[in-house]
Amino acid sequence: KMENEHADAFRGVSRKPGLQIWTINNMKMVPVPPQGFGNFFEGDCYIVLYSRNSGQTADIHYWVGNYSSQDEQGAAAIYVTQLDEYLGGSPVQHREVQGSESSRFKSYFKNGLIYKKGGVSSGFHHVETNFYNILRLLHVKGRKHVTAKEVEVSWNSFNNGDIFLLDVGKAIVQWNGPQSNRQEKLKAVLLAQDIRDRERGGRAQIGIVEGQYEEDSPEWMRIMNGVLGQRTWHLKEAIPDDPELTPNGNVRLYHVSDNSGNLLVQEMATQPLTQDLLRSTDCYIVDQGGSCVMVWKGRRASKEERQAALSRAVGFIKAKSYPPNTKVEVMTEGGESAMFKHLFKSWREKGQTQGLGTTYSLGNIANVSPVKFDVMELHARPEVAAKQRMVDDASGDVLVWRIENLELAEVSRSTYGQFYGGDCYLVLYTYVKSHQQQYILYMWQGRHATQDEITACAYQAVNVDGKYNGAPVQVRVVMGKEPRHFLAIFKGKLIIFEGGTGRRGVVNPERGARLFQVRGTDELNTKATEVPARASSLNTNDVFLLKTDHMCYLWYGKGCSGDERVMGRAMSDVLSKQDKKVVMEGQEPTEFWIALGGKAPYANDKRLQREEPLHSPRLFECSNQTGCFRMTEVDDFAQSDLDEEDVMLLDTWEEIYLWIGKSANHSETKDAHDYALEYLRTHPAGRDLDTPIFTVKQGYEPPTFTGWFYAWDPHKWSDLNNTDLNKTPAGFWRGEAYRAPGGPVNSPPLYRHHKESLSPWVHSPTSFNHYLDPEVLVNKSPSQLPYGVDASQREAYLSPVDFETLLGTTRSDFQRLPKWRQDDLKKKAGLF
C-alpha cells in the first residue's frame, strides 16, 4: 500500500536548495514547518532532505528517536528508499540515531539540536510562533555542534560543567556552569536566540546567569528560584562528554547478496581499497572498523538490490554485533560522498574534466556539456530544473529594503544588486506557480552590521511575513553565503561591498583602489565580492576587477573560462563607467601592481583550476581532550570554522595543513605535527607518509592555504587582541534582559554590585566593588554622569562583562594598547 501512495507523499517535495524535514505520523510523511527545524521528539522518526546550492547533490537523513516504535522506524526506512528513487537515485542516504548524529547532520542546524520529550503517541504539537505557555529545562552540551535535551525541571538536573536553559515562555534564562568554557557559552546564547526568534517571534527576553556569580543576577535568579525552588545543596560535578567512536583504521570491503531471503556477506578486500573492485552490477558494504557502515549501489544493480540497501546495512550491523547507533551511509554509483572516496587509494570520476569543462547532472549520470545551460528549458525539461534546484527562471518581481534606524527603507531600483557589508537588507521575491503568487523573503546580513540591525532585520521580516499572511518562505542569508537563486534574481549584477553603507546621503570614506573577485559563468550564478586590494587576494582560477581613480582593470586568471570572462566584462560595466583595460595573468603592466601595493604571492596552484578535483579538500578539528587523539570532520567548511582555541587539519590530498589557533591548548599545539603523521599513517587509503605537512599559525595564513576557502578575510585576525571570540554577543549583559526592537522593556537598575551593598555614589574608579550600568555612562556629557564619576575614566566603572561587550576586549588587553588606540575604542563605544 505504501508503494502505491509514495507519489502522493512526495508531491510536496521541493527541488530547490535548502532543508526540508518530515516526521512519520500514522505511517505517513508529515512536513515539519521551518520554525520547528532543529526540534526532534524522542518518540518519533524524521526524514531530513538537504539539497546543495550547486544543484548537483542531495543528502537524505533518516533520524531515529530513542523512544520511537519499530513500526515508525520501518515506515521511515521505506520512505527514505522511495524518496531516493523519486529524486533519481543520486542522493546519499544516512541513518542517524538520537545522540550519535553525524557531523554533516548537525551542520544543518547551526544553532543546535533540541531533543523534546514525547512524540506522536503523546499528542505533541509542532512549534508555534508566539506560543508562550511553556515550561521546560534544556541541558545544553557541545562546543562545535550543540545539542539540548529536555530534562526534569529541577535543580537535581544541574551540574557544574554544563549549561542549562530554563524556558518559561516569555523569558529564557541561561545558566552557565562554573566549569563551562567560553565557546560553550557563546553557542548556548545562539541557541537561546534561535528559540526566541523562531518560536517567540523575537519577543522573549533572554538573561544570563554565571553559576559562580549568581548573586550578580538577582532578577534572573528570582525567576529560577520561583520555578525550581531555593537550592540548599551543592550541585553535581561536571559530566564528561561521551567519547566519539573513532575508526580503528581497519577498513574492509564486502560483497553483499540476498540468496533466497538470506543475507550473504563475503569479504573481498582490506585497505587500501581500489576503485576497480566495485562492479556496476552489484552492491557492496564498506566497513570503517565499526564506526560507520557505507553501502555502495552499482548503477546496473537490480531494483530489488538497490531498494534493500538500507535494510541490509542495518542487518549487517546486527550480524557484526555493532552498537545500534552505528552510522550508516547509502550511496549510488556516481554520487559517492567525499568520505567514501577518501577510503580508496585512487578515485577517478567518469567523464571528469579539467580546466574549462562545465559539468551538470542529467538523470543519474554526470555529463559534460559544451553548451551553456539554458534556464528557459526549466519547464520543457523538468529533470534539468530538478538538478539545478531553481524554483523558477528568476524572472519574478523583486523588492529590496534596507534596515535604517531599525526600520525598513526602500532601496532605489537603480542600485538593486549592490549590497554593503555595513547594512542589512530584506529582499522579497514574488513569482507565479500554478496561477498562484509565491514569495521568498531573503534576510541578508552584512558582516559588519550591528547586532541591533541584525535583530531588527529578523523582526521586520516577521512584519513583512505577516502582511502576506505567512506565505513567504524566509531565508536567512549571511554575507558571502548567498544561495544560487539569490544570485539569479539580480541577473549577473550582484556586487557585495566589504564595508560601508548604501544609505542615502551617507558618503563612504574614500578607499583608493578596490578589488573585486568575480565568480560565475552566466547571469544566474554570478556575483562580485570585494576583497582586500592587494596582490595576495588574486586567484588564478577567477576573474578580478581592479577599480582605481582613472581605470578599471579586468584581470583574467589562467584558470578562468570564456563564460567567466564574459560575465567579468558585464560586471565591470555595472561597477565602473571608467575606461576598461584587459590584463592577462602573467602580462600585468607595472601600474597594475603599483595599484595593488606591489607584487606578492597568491593562490596560483594549477590544481585549483579543476572543475571537480580528484579528492575534495576536508577540514578536521584535532583534539586530545579525552586523553587520546581524535579528529572531528567539519562539513561545508568556511573560514569561520577555524576556532582560535583549536588545532585544525586541512587535507588537500597532496598536502596536509595544520592550522594553529592562537589560544589552542599547549599540548595540542606541541603535538600537532604528530597528529598529522598519525592521520597519514592510519588513513585507509594508504597515504604517503612523506606527504608535505604545513604548519600555519592564526593570522599568518599563506595564499596556498587561504585559496581553499572562499572569500577569505585576511583582516579577521589582524588585531589579535580583539578577535570575535573575545566578545560577549552584543546585547547580552549579565543580569540584564536582551530585548528585540519593539519588545517589552524593563527599566534597568542604575547601579550594579559585586559582593557588597550598593552606595548612592561612587568615590573612585580604582575600587571595583561597585559597577555602573552602561546606560548611565554611554553618550553622556560630564554633567549628566552620576556624582563622583571621573569622565575621563568611564570605562573603569564597567563590570568585566560590560567592559568586554562595549569595547570588544578585556580590561587587561585594553590597558596594554597605546593611548590613541584606547581613545579610539572609547569614542566608538560612546565612553569618551
C-alpha positions in Angstrom: 0.0 0.0 0.0 2.8 2.4 0.9 4.4 1.6 -2.5 1.2 2.9 -4.3 1.0 6.0 -2.1 4.6 7.3 -2.3 3.8 9.5 -5.3 1.3 11.4 -3.2 3.7 11.6 -0.3 6.4 13.2 -2.4 4.2 15.7 -4.2 5.2 18.4 -1.8 8.9 17.7 -2.0 10.7 20.8 -3.3 13.7 20.6 -5.6 15.2 23.9 -4.5 18.4 24.1 -2.4 18.0 24.0 1.3 16.5 21.9 4.1 13.2 20.0 4.2 12.0 17.9 7.2 9.2 15.4 7.6 8.1 13.3 10.6 6.3 10.0 10.5 2.7 10.3 11.7 0.3 7.4 11.4 2.8 5.8 8.9 2.7 8.9 6.7 5.2 11.7 6.0 4.0 14.9 7.5 6.1 18.1 6.8 7.6 20.0 9.7 7.3 23.8 9.4 10.5 25.8 9.2 10.1 27.2 12.7 10.2 23.7 14.0 13.5 22.8 12.4 16.1 21.6 14.9 13.4 20.3 17.3 13.2 16.5 17.4 10.8 14.5 19.5 12.4 11.5 21.2 9.4 9.3 20.4 9.4 9.9 16.6 11.3 9.3 13.4 12.2 12.0 10.9 13.3 12.3 7.3 15.6 15.2 6.6 16.4 16.2 3.0 19.2 18.7 2.3 19.9 19.9 -1.2 23.1 21.7 -2.1 23.4 25.1 -3.8 25.4 23.7 -6.7 22.3 21.7 -7.8 24.5 18.6 -8.1 23.9 16.7 -4.8 21.5 16.0 -2.0 21.6 14.1 1.3 18.6 12.2 2.8 18.9 11.5 6.6 16.7 9.1 8.4 16.6 10.1 12.1 15.6 7.6 14.8 14.4 8.8 18.2 15.4 6.7 21.2 11.8 6.0 22.1 10.3 5.6 18.6 8.4 2.5 17.7 9.6 -0.3 15.4 6.7 0.4 13.0 7.7 4.1 12.7 11.3 3.1 12.1 10.3 0.7 9.4 8.0 3.2 7.7 10.7 5.8 7.7 13.2 3.4 6.1 10.8 2.6 3.3 10.0 6.3 2.7 13.7 7.1 2.5 14.3 4.4 -0.1 11.3 5.6 -2.2 12.3 9.3 -1.8 15.8 8.4 -3.1 14.2 6.8 -6.2 11.9 9.8 -6.6 15.0 12.1 -6.7 16.7 9.9 -9.3 18.8 7.7 -7.1 21.5 10.3 -6.7 21.2 11.4 -3.0 23.4 9.9 -0.3 21.3 8.3 2.4 22.3 8.5 6.1 20.9 6.7 9.1 21.0 8.9 12.2 20.4 7.8 15.8 19.5 10.3 18.6 22.6 11.4 20.4 25.0 9.9 17.8 24.3 12.1 14.8 26.9 12.7 12.1 28.7 16.0 11.8 27.0 16.5 8.5 23.6 16.2 10.0 24.5 18.5 12.9 25.9 21.1 10.4 22.4 21.8 9.1 21.4 23.1 12.5 24.0 25.8 13.2 22.3 26.8 16.5 21.9 23.3 17.8 19.6 20.3 18.1 16.8 20.2 20.7 15.6 16.8 21.9 12.0 17.1 23.1 10.1 14.6 25.2 7.1 12.8 23.7 6.0 12.3 20.1 3.0 11.4 18.1 1.7 9.0 20.7 1.7 11.7 23.3 -0.2 14.1 21.2 2.5 16.6 20.6 2.1 19.8 18.6 4.8 21.3 16.5 6.5 24.6 17.4 4.1 27.6 17.1 5.4 31.1 16.8 4.4 33.4 19.7 3.4 30.4 21.9 4.3 31.3 25.5 2.6 28.6 27.6 5.9 26.7 28.0 7.9 25.4 31.0 11.0 23.3 30.2 14.6 22.9 31.2 17.2 22.2 28.4 20.5 20.6 29.2 23.0 22.1 26.6 26.2 20.3 25.6 28.8 20.7 22.8 31.3 23.3 21.5 31.2 22.8 17.8 27.7 21.2 17.4 25.3 21.9 20.2 22.6 19.5 21.4 19.9 20.3 24.0 17.9 17.7 25.8 14.7 18.3 27.8 15.3 17.2 31.4 13.4 17.3 34.6 12.7 20.9 35.7 14.6 20.6 38.9 18.0 21.7 40.5 18.8 17.9 40.5 19.3 18.1 36.7 22.1 20.7 37.0 25.8 20.2 37.2 28.8 22.4 37.4 30.3 21.7 34.0 27.4 22.3 31.6 24.9 25.0 30.5 21.2 24.9 31.1 18.3 27.0 29.6 15.2 27.5 31.7 12.5 28.4 29.2 9.3 29.8 30.8 7.9 31.2 27.5 8.3 35.0 27.8 11.8 34.6 29.3 14.7 32.3 28.7 17.3 32.1 31.4 20.8 30.8 30.5 22.7 29.3 33.5 26.4 28.8 32.8 28.1 26.1 34.9 31.2 27.4 36.6 33.4 24.9 34.7 31.8 25.6 31.2 34.0 27.4 28.7 33.5 30.5 26.6 32.8 28.6 23.3 30.1 26.6 25.0 28.5 29.8 26.4 28.5 31.5 23.0 26.9 28.5 21.4 24.3 28.4 24.1 23.5 32.1 23.5 23.0 31.4 19.8 20.6 28.6 20.7 18.6 30.8 23.1 18.4 33.5 20.4 17.2 30.9 17.9 14.4 29.8 20.2 13.5 33.4 20.8 13.4 34.3 17.2 11.8 31.2 15.7 9.4 30.2 18.4 8.6 33.6 20.1 8.8 36.0 17.1 11.7 37.8 18.8 9.6 38.8 21.8 11.1 36.7 24.6 13.7 38.2 27.0 17.0 36.4 27.4 19.0 36.6 30.6 22.4 35.1 31.5 23.4 33.8 35.0 27.0 32.9 35.7 26.9 29.9 38.0 29.8 31.2 40.2 28.3 34.7 40.4 24.6 34.0 40.9 24.3 37.0 43.3 25.1 39.3 40.4 21.9 38.4 38.7 19.2 38.8 41.3 16.3 39.3 38.9 17.0 36.2 36.9 17.7 34.1 40.0 14.3 35.1 41.3 12.8 33.6 38.2 14.9 30.4 38.5 14.2 30.0 42.3 10.5 30.7 41.7 10.3 27.7 39.3 13.0 25.4 40.7 12.7 26.3 44.4 15.5 27.5 46.6 18.7 25.4 46.3 20.2 24.4 49.6 22.8 21.8 48.4 25.9 21.7 46.2 25.5 20.8 42.6 26.9 17.7 41.0 30.3 17.8 39.4 30.8 18.1 35.7 29.8 15.2 33.5 32.4 14.4 30.8 31.3 14.3 27.2 30.7 10.9 25.8 33.8 10.0 23.7 33.0 9.6 20.0 33.7 6.2 18.4 36.7 6.6 16.2 37.7 4.4 13.3 40.3 1.8 14.2 41.8 2.0 10.7 40.6 -1.5 9.7 38.6 -0.8 6.6 37.1 -3.8 4.8 35.1 -4.2 1.6 32.2 -6.8 1.5 30.1 -8.1 -1.4 26.5 -8.4 -0.3 23.8 -10.6 -1.9 20.5 -11.9 -0.8 20.1 -15.6 -1.7 16.7 -17.0 -1.0 16.0 -14.3 1.6 19.2 -14.9 3.5 21.8 -12.1 3.8 25.1 -13.3 2.4 28.2 -11.2 3.2 31.5 -12.1 1.6 34.7 -10.2 2.4 36.6 -9.1 -0.7 39.4 -6.8 0.3 41.0 -4.8 3.1 42.6 -1.4 3.0 43.9 0.2 0.9 41.0 -0.3 -1.4 41.0 0.4 -5.1 38.1 1.6 -7.3 38.2 -1.3 -9.7 36.9 -3.6 -7.0 33.4 -2.0 -7.4 31.3 -3.5 -10.2 28.3 -1.6 -11.5 26.1 -4.7 -11.4 26.5 -5.3 -7.7 26.1 -3.7 -4.2 28.9 -3.5 -1.6 29.4 -2.6 2.0 32.5 -0.7 3.3 33.0 -1.2 7.0 35.1 1.5 8.7 36.0 -0.6 11.7 32.5 -0.4 13.2 32.4 3.4 13.3 30.5 3.8 10.0 29.0 1.4 7.6 28.7 2.5 3.9 26.6 0.8 1.2 27.5 1.4 -2.4 24.8 0.6 -5.1 26.0 -0.1 -8.6 24.2 1.8 -11.3 23.2 -1.5 -13.0 22.3 -3.4 -9.9 18.8 -4.8 -9.8 16.0 -2.7 -8.4 15.4 -5.1 -5.6 19.1 -4.9 -4.5 19.1 -1.1 -4.6 15.8 -0.9 -2.6 17.2 -3.3 0.1 20.4 -1.4 0.6 19.4 0.4 3.8 17.9 -2.6 5.4 21.0 -4.6 4.5 23.2 -2.1 6.3 21.1 -2.4 9.4 21.2 -6.2 9.1 25.0 -6.1 8.7 25.3 -4.0 11.9 23.3 -6.6 13.9 25.3 -9.5 12.4 28.5 -7.9 13.5 27.1 -7.0 16.9 27.9 -3.4 16.4 26.2 -0.7 18.6 22.7 0.2 17.3 23.8 3.8 16.9 26.5 2.9 14.3 26.4 5.5 11.5 25.1 4.3 8.1 25.5 5.9 4.6 24.0 4.6 1.4 25.0 6.0 -2.0 24.6 5.3 -5.7 27.5 4.9 -8.2 28.3 8.4 -9.4 27.0 10.1 -6.2 29.7 9.0 -3.7 30.4 11.2 -0.7 33.9 12.7 -0.1 34.4 10.5 2.9 33.7 7.4 0.8 36.2 8.4 -1.9 38.9 9.1 0.7 38.8 5.4 1.6 40.2 4.4 -1.8 43.8 4.6 -2.9 42.8 6.4 -6.1 39.5 7.7 -7.5 38.5 8.9 -10.9 35.2 10.4 -11.8 33.6 9.1 -15.0 33.6 12.0 -17.6 35.7 14.1 -15.3 37.0 17.2 -16.9 39.9 19.5 -16.2 40.1 23.2 -16.9 37.3 24.7 -18.9 34.7 21.9 -18.9 31.2 22.7 -17.5 29.6 19.8 -15.7 25.9 19.3 -14.8 23.8 16.3 -13.9 21.1 14.8 -16.2 19.3 11.8 -14.8 21.7 9.7 -12.7 25.0 10.4 -14.5 27.1 13.5 -14.6 27.6 14.7 -18.2 29.9 17.3 -19.7 28.1 19.7 -22.0 29.8 22.2 -24.3 26.5 24.1 -24.4 25.8 26.8 -21.7 22.9 25.7 -19.6 19.7 27.5 -20.6 17.4 28.1 -17.6 14.5 28.8 -20.0 14.3 25.0 -20.5 13.1 24.6 -16.9 9.5 23.9 -17.9 10.3 21.9 -21.0 12.9 19.7 -19.2 11.8 19.4 -15.6 14.6 16.8 -14.9 17.1 19.6 -15.6 15.2 22.0 -13.4 15.2 19.5 -10.5 19.0 19.1 -10.7 19.6 22.8 -10.9 17.5 23.4 -7.7 15.8 26.6 -9.1 12.3 27.4 -8.2 11.8 29.3 -11.4 13.8 31.2 -14.1 14.4 34.1 -11.7 12.1 36.4 -13.8 9.7 37.3 -11.0 9.3 40.6 -9.2 11.9 41.9 -6.7 11.5 44.4 -3.9 14.5 45.4 -1.7 14.5 47.2 1.6 17.5 48.3 3.8 17.4 48.5 7.6 17.8 52.1 8.6 17.3 53.3 12.2 15.8 49.8 12.8 13.0 50.4 10.3 12.5 49.5 6.6 13.6 51.9 3.9 13.0 51.1 0.2 16.1 50.8 -1.9 16.2 52.6 -5.3 15.8 50.1 -8.1 18.8 51.7 -9.8 21.0 50.2 -7.1 19.4 46.7 -6.9 22.1 44.1 -6.5 24.5 46.3 -4.6 24.9 45.1 -1.0 27.1 46.8 1.6 28.7 44.8 4.4 27.7 47.5 6.9 24.0 47.1 6.2 21.2 44.5 6.5 18.6 44.1 3.7 15.2 42.4 3.1 14.6 41.1 -0.4 11.1 39.9 -1.3 10.9 37.8 -4.5 7.5 37.1 -6.0 6.8 34.5 -8.7 3.8 32.7 -10.1 3.3 28.9 -9.8 0.1 27.2 -10.9 -1.6 30.6 -11.3 -0.9 31.5 -7.7 1.7 34.0 -6.3 4.5 32.6 -4.3 7.0 34.5 -2.2 10.6 34.1 -1.0 11.8 36.6 1.7 15.6 36.8 1.9 17.2 38.4 5.0 20.7 39.4 4.0 23.0 40.2 6.9 26.2 42.2 6.3 29.3 41.1 8.0 29.8 44.5 9.7 26.2 45.3 10.5 25.4 46.0 14.2 23.7 43.4 16.4 20.7 45.8 16.6 20.4 45.9 12.8 20.6 42.1 12.5 17.9 41.8 15.2 15.8 44.5 13.5 16.1 42.7 10.2 14.7 39.5 11.7 12.0 41.5 13.4 11.0 43.3 10.3 10.9 40.1 8.3 8.2 38.9 10.8 6.2 42.0 10.0 6.6 41.6 6.2 5.7 37.9 6.6 2.5 38.9 8.4 1.5 41.3 5.6 1.5 38.4 3.2 -0.4 36.1 5.7 2.6 34.0 6.4 3.0 32.9 2.8 6.7 33.9 2.2 9.5 31.3 2.5 12.0 33.1 4.8 15.7 32.6 4.1 18.5 33.9 6.3 21.4 34.8 4.0 24.8 35.6 5.6 27.1 37.8 3.6 29.3 35.6 1.4 26.9 32.6 1.6 24.3 33.7 -1.0 22.3 30.8 -2.4 22.1 30.3 -6.2 18.6 31.7 -6.6 19.5 34.8 -4.8 22.3 35.3 -7.3 20.0 34.6 -10.2 17.3 37.3 -9.3 19.9 40.0 -9.8 20.8 38.9 -13.3 24.6 38.9 -13.0 24.7 42.3 -11.3 25.2 41.2 -7.7 28.0 43.2 -6.1 29.0 42.8 -2.4 31.0 45.6 -0.9 33.1 44.6 2.1 32.1 47.5 4.3 30.3 50.9 4.1 26.6 51.6 3.7 24.3 52.2 0.8 22.2 54.7 2.8 21.1 57.9 1.1 23.2 61.0 2.0 26.0 58.9 3.6 29.4 59.3 2.0 31.5 56.2 2.4 35.2 57.0 3.1 37.5 57.1 0.1 39.3 53.8 0.0 41.6 54.2 -3.1 42.0 51.2 -5.3 39.3 48.5 -4.8 39.5 44.9 -5.9 36.5 42.6 -6.7 36.5 38.8 -7.2 34.0 37.7 -9.9 32.7 34.2 -9.9 30.1 32.8 -12.2 29.5 31.7 -15.8 26.1 33.3 -16.6 23.5 35.8 -15.3 22.1 33.2 -13.0 25.2 32.3 -10.9 27.5 35.3 -11.0 28.5 37.7 -8.2 31.3 40.1 -7.5 32.8 40.1 -3.9 35.1 42.9 -2.7 38.4 41.6 -1.4 41.4 43.4 0.0 43.2 45.4 -2.7 46.4 43.6 -2.6 48.2 41.1 -4.8 47.8 38.2 -2.3 44.0 38.3 -2.9 44.3 37.2 -6.5 43.4 33.6 -7.6 44.4 32.0 -10.9 41.0 30.4 -11.2 39.0 33.6 -11.3 38.3 37.0 -12.9 39.1 40.1 -10.8 38.2 43.8 -11.3 40.6 46.4 -10.0 39.0 49.8 -9.8 41.4 52.8 -9.5 40.8 56.5 -9.8 41.3 56.5 -13.5 41.0 53.0 -14.8 39.1 49.7 -14.3 41.3 46.6 -15.0 39.9 43.3 -15.9 42.3 40.6 -14.7 41.8 37.2 -16.3 43.4 34.3 -14.4 44.7 31.4 -16.4 42.1 29.0 -15.0 39.0 31.1 -15.8 36.7 30.1 -18.7 35.4 32.2 -21.6 32.0 32.4 -19.9 33.6 33.8 -16.8 35.4 36.4 -18.8 32.1 37.5 -20.4 30.5 37.9 -17.0 33.5 39.8 -15.7 33.2 42.2 -18.6 29.5 42.7 -17.9 30.1 43.2 -14.2 32.8 45.8 -14.9 30.2 47.9 -16.7 28.0 47.9 -13.6 30.8 48.6 -11.2 32.6 51.4 -13.2 31.9 53.9 -16.0 35.7 54.4 -16.4 37.8 53.1 -19.3 38.4 49.3 -19.2 41.7 47.5 -19.7 42.1 43.7 -20.0 45.0 42.3 -18.2 46.0 38.6 -18.7 47.7 36.7 -15.9 51.4 36.9 -16.4 51.2 40.0 -18.6 50.4 42.6 -15.9 51.6 46.2 -16.5 53.6 47.9 -13.8 50.8 50.3 -12.9 48.6 47.3 -12.1 51.0 46.0 -9.4 51.5 49.6 -8.1 47.7 49.9 -7.5 47.8 46.7 -5.5 50.8 47.8 -3.4 53.3 45.7 -5.2 53.7 42.1 -6.3 53.1 39.3 -3.8 52.5 35.5 -3.9 48.9 34.5 -4.5 46.8 31.3 -5.0 48.1 30.1 -8.4 48.1 26.4 -7.9 47.1 24.8 -11.2 45.1 22.1 -9.2 42.6 24.8 -8.2 41.6 25.1 -11.9 39.9 21.7 -11.9 36.2 21.8 -12.3 35.9 18.8 -9.9 39.1 17.8 -8.0 40.0 14.2 -7.6 39.6 14.5 -3.9 37.6 17.3 -2.3 39.5 19.1 0.5 38.4 18.1 4.0 38.8 20.0 7.3 39.1 18.3 10.7 39.2 19.6 14.3 42.0 17.8 16.2 41.6 17.1 19.9 43.3 15.2 22.8 40.8 16.3 25.5 39.7 12.7 26.2 43.3 11.5 26.5 43.5 10.0 23.1 43.9 11.5 19.6 40.6 12.3 18.0 39.6 14.1 14.8 36.1 15.5 14.0 35.3 16.5 10.4 33.8 19.9 9.7 31.3 19.7 6.8 30.9 22.6 4.2 33.8 24.4 5.9 34.5 28.1 5.8 36.9 30.5 7.5 34.5 31.0 10.4 35.0 27.3 11.3 38.6 27.9 12.3 38.3 28.3 16.0 41.1 30.2 17.8 41.0 27.6 20.6 41.6 24.6 18.2 44.1 22.9 16.1 42.6 22.2 12.6 43.9 19.9 9.9 43.2 20.7 6.2 43.7 17.7 3.9 44.1 18.8 0.2 45.3 15.2 -0.6 48.7 16.4 -2.0 49.5 18.4 1.2 48.4 18.5 4.8 47.9 21.9 6.5 47.9 22.2 10.3 46.2 25.4 11.4 47.1 26.5 15.0 44.6 28.8 16.7 46.3 31.5 18.9 44.5 30.1 22.1 44.9 26.4 21.3 45.7 24.0 24.1 49.5 23.9 24.6 49.8 20.1 24.5 47.7 20.0 21.3 49.9 22.7 19.7 53.1 20.8 20.7 51.8 17.5 19.3 50.3 19.0 16.2 52.9 17.5 13.8 52.4 14.1 15.4 48.7 14.4 14.7 49.4 14.9 11.0 51.7 11.9 10.9 49.1 9.8 12.8 46.4 10.9 10.3 48.5 9.9 7.3 49.6 6.6 9.0 46.1 5.5 9.8 44.4 6.8 6.6 42.6 3.9 5.0 43.8 4.8 1.5 47.4 4.1 2.5 48.7 7.6 2.2 52.3 8.5 1.6 53.9 9.3 5.0 56.2 11.8 3.1 53.3 14.0 2.1 54.2 17.6 2.8 52.9 18.9 6.1 52.5 22.7 6.5 52.0 24.3 10.0 50.1 27.6 9.7 49.5 29.9 12.6 46.4 32.0 13.0 46.8 35.4 11.3 49.7 34.3 9.1 48.0 32.1 6.6 49.7 31.8 3.1 47.7 32.0 -0.1 48.3 28.3 -0.7 46.1 27.7 2.4 43.5 30.5 2.0 43.0 29.6 -1.6 40.9 26.6 -0.4 38.5 28.9 1.4 36.0 31.1 -0.5 36.1 34.9 0.2 38.9 34.7 2.8 39.1 37.7 5.0 42.8 38.5 5.9 41.8 41.1 8.4 39.7 38.8 10.5 42.6 38.2 12.9 44.7 41.3 12.1 44.2 42.6 15.7 45.0 39.6 17.8 43.8 41.4 20.9 40.3 41.8 19.5 39.0 38.7 17.9 35.3 37.9 17.6 35.5 35.1 20.1 36.7 37.6 22.8 33.4 39.4 22.6 30.3 38.6 24.5 27.4 38.6 22.0 26.1 42.2 21.6 23.0 42.9 23.6 23.7 40.4 26.3 24.8 41.8 29.7 24.9 39.6 32.7 21.9 40.2 34.8 20.0 42.2 32.2 17.4 41.2 29.6 18.0 41.3 25.9 15.1 42.7 24.0 14.2 42.8 20.4 13.1 46.1 18.8 9.5 46.7 19.8 9.7 44.1 22.5 9.0 44.6 26.2 11.3 46.9 28.0 12.4 46.8 31.7 13.9 49.8 33.4 17.5 48.7 34.3 18.9 49.4 37.7 21.2 52.4 37.9 23.9 50.6 39.9 25.3 47.1 39.9 27.0 45.5 42.8 29.7 42.8 43.3 29.7 41.2 46.7 28.9 44.4 48.6 25.9 46.6 49.1 25.1 49.5 46.8 26.0 53.0 47.6 24.3 56.0 46.0 27.5 57.4 44.5 31.0 56.2 43.6 34.1 57.5 45.2 36.8 56.2 42.9 37.2 54.1 39.8 40.1 52.2 41.4 37.7 50.4 43.7 35.9 47.8 41.6 33.4 46.8 44.3 30.7 48.9 42.5 29.9 48.9 38.8 27.6 51.2 37.0 25.0 50.3 34.4 26.3 51.3 30.9 23.2 53.3 30.2 24.3 55.9 32.7 27.8 56.1 31.2 27.4 55.8 27.4 27.0 59.0 25.3 26.6 61.2 28.4 28.1 64.7 28.9 30.2 65.1 32.1 27.3 67.0 33.7 24.9 64.0 33.1 27.2 61.5 34.8 26.4 60.2 38.3 28.1 62.2 41.1 31.7 61.2 41.7 32.3 59.6 38.2 35.6 60.6 36.5 34.5 61.5 32.9 37.9 60.6 31.6 37.8 57.1 33.0 34.2 56.0 32.4 35.4 52.5 31.3 36.7 51.9 34.8 33.2 51.8 36.2 32.1 49.0 33.9 31.8 45.4 35.0 34.2 43.0 33.3 31.4 41.6 31.1 30.1 45.1 30.2 33.6 46.2 29.5 34.2 43.4 27.0 30.8 43.9 25.4 31.3 47.6 24.8 35.0 47.8 24.0 35.5 44.4 22.4 38.5 43.5 24.5 39.3 42.5 28.1 40.4 45.1 30.6 44.0 43.8 30.8 44.4 43.7 27.0 42.9 47.2 26.8 45.5 48.6 29.2 48.3 47.3 27.0 47.0 49.2 24.0 48.6 52.6 23.0 46.7 55.7 24.2 45.5 56.6 20.8 44.0 53.1 20.3 42.3 53.2 23.7 40.8 56.6 22.9 39.6 55.4 19.5 37.8 52.4 21.1 36.3 54.6 23.8 34.9 57.0 21.1 33.3 54.2 19.2 31.7 52.9 22.4 30.4 56.4 23.5 32.7 56.5 26.5 34.9 59.5 25.5 
